[in-house]
Amino acid sequence: VVFAEANHVNMLKAAAEAAFLNSTSRTVVFEDDGKRYVAKRLAEKPRKLIQTLLMRWLVKRVTGQPLPMRTLALSEAAGSMDFEARRLQTLSAAGVRVPRVALVTPEFFVLEYCGTVVATLLENWQQEEWRSELLRLARELGEFHHAGHWHGGAQIKNITLQDGLSYRIDFEENFGEFLPLHAAQAADLVLFLNSISLAGPIVESEARQLMPKLLDAYFAAQPEPEIRRIIQRTLPLLKRLASIAGWFQRWSKKGIRRVLILVDVLGGVK
């Protein structure tokens, strides 16, 4: 039995390495022994310094608690595969739907395949389907938070669907370990909403109708008032930034318009 397990691990590792040879991407999907897997390798570099400084200032402004520069630069995540693999294993043990970790090496880890990311599926969904699915995902994010968890990358590009079930992926962000829990959860909510506004077939008028409903669905599952208070404390800053960004809207395809929509919608949080 031990020999068979070791042989399977070696074959899985070899299959992942072969998949990476033909790809420059950090993640690859491959098959081994009739099963599909996803392999993910180390980030080539941490965040840029300006991104790190901006996030550090923003976090301190909102929460009053500074984050270590090393944490914000993702130096731990960029130097080891262990952090994300451990988070996946811990969340799985807590009953959260995440892909099973099949193999961890110093250069990459391998996960069982768990479907297509929602951001891709959304491109082909009809209005009735994406309204229903996104409302369900908003409730699930609230339930995930109500259970005491945080994601760190709650965008719809980091949620997959398979056989009608959603799975959370991409847990390399570690800032939530140093933030108050509700601040990390508020960041999750903002990332989730921003990733939906103007995504796929969703135009601005539909986004402005849908996003308040997503907020209602989220807060019905996670009624913690501190998340609302954090959003309210952040709004004056976001509004100032949105006002400045608005001047450059003509040169932005979607990014700045997303921010303007998000700020307007968050202004309705009481």
C-alpha positions, 0 to 999 in steps of 0.5 A: 500500500505504501509503495502504491501511494508513493508511486501515485505521488511520483506520477502525479508530480511528474504529470504536473511538471510535464503540464508546466513545461508547456505553459507559462501560466502559474496554474495548469489543468491536467489529467492523471490516472483518469482524474483532473487536477490543477497545479499552482506554482509560486508567484514570481514576485511579491506586490510592487512597493507602491501597491504595498504602501497604498494598502498599508495606509488604507488599512491603517486609515480604516482599522487603526491597525497597521500591517507589517510590510512583509505581510502586505508584500506577500513575501511569505506566500511568495516564498513558500507553498505551505501557507495556501496549502495549510489554509485549504486544509484547515478550511476543508476540515471546517467543512468549507468547500475548497479543493482537496490538496493532493500534493505539495512540493517546494515549487508547486502544489496540486489540487483536485479539479473543482470546476470552472470559475464563475467569472468565465461561466458568467460570460455565457449565462442568461440574465435569469441565471446570473441573477439567481447564481450571484444572489446564491453566491452572495448568501454563501459569502455571508454564511462563510463569514458568519462561520468565522472565516475570511477569504482574502480573494473573494472575487468571482474569479476565485469561486468555481462551480461543479455539479451545482456546488461552489468551491472557493480557491486562491488563498495566497493572501495572508493579510487577514491573519493580521487584521480584525476579522470583520475588517477582512470580511468587509474587504471580501465583500467589497472585492466580491461586489466589485468583481461582479459590477460590469462583469460579463453581460452585466451592464451598468444599469443592471449592476446598479439594480443587482448589487443592492440585492446582493448586499441584502442577501449577504447581510441576511446571512451575516448580520454582523453590524461591525461590517456595516460600520467599517464600510461606513467609515471607509465611504468618505475616503472612497468617495474622494478617490472616486471623485478624482478617478471620475476625471479619468473615466474616458480613458478607462474601459471598465475599471473606474466605472466599476469603482464609481458604481461600487461607491454609489451602492455602498453608500446605501449601506446603513 
